[in-house]
Amino acid sequence: KDFATAVAALPEITSAQRMTGDLDYVLIVRLADVAAYDIFYKRLTSRISVSDISASFVMEEMKETTAVPL
């Protein structure tokens, strides 16, 4: 519940999924740069308690769409 509340309150998070396997959640976060990530990270971890966070950064976006082929 606390996690869902934190996710809803942070507009930088554009997508959040609860996962199976080693990761509990995957967040897609839109930020300007690594400095903005540091600020976001501090805001997120001030709202919820976490034991481990791993981040990966997109180097090049090849394709992104919300279209669903019907």
N, C-alpha and C positions, 0 to 999 in steps of 0.2 A: 504494500500500500504506500509506504513512504517513497519507494523508488518510483512508482507510477506518478505520484504527486510531483516529485522532483522533475521527472521527464516532462510532464505537462506544463510546468512552470518555466521551462527553459526553451525559448523559441528557436535557439540555434539548433536544437535537435529536430531534424526533419523526418526521422524514422527511428523506430525502436522495436526490436523483436526479442522475445524470450526464446532461448535456444535449448537444444539438447546437446549432450556432449560436454566438452571441457569448459565452454563459455556459458555463462548464465544469460547474458544479454549482449546484443550488438546494437550500437547506436550509430546512426549516420548524423554527423554534426557539420554544419556549414559555417566556416570561419574564414576570416581574411588571411591569417598567417599563424605561425607557430606562437607568437606572442599572444594572439587572441585565444589560442588553445590553452595556454597557461592560465589565463584569466578564467576561461570557461571551466577548466579542470578544478580550480580553486572554488568556484561557485558551486559546482556539482558536489564536490566532496565536503563542502560546508553544510550541505542539505541532507546527505545520506552517509552512512558508514559503509566503507568498502574495504575489502582486504587485498584486492589486486585489481589494477587497471592496466590494460595493454592498449596502446594506440598505434594505428597505422595511418599514414598520410598518403593521399592520392597524389601521384606525380603527374599523371596525364589522364584525363577523362576521355575514353574512347567512344562511349555511347551511354546515354541515359534517356529513358523514356518512361512514361506512365501509360502509353498505349498498350492495349491488350489485343492481340490478333484474335478476331472472332471468326 
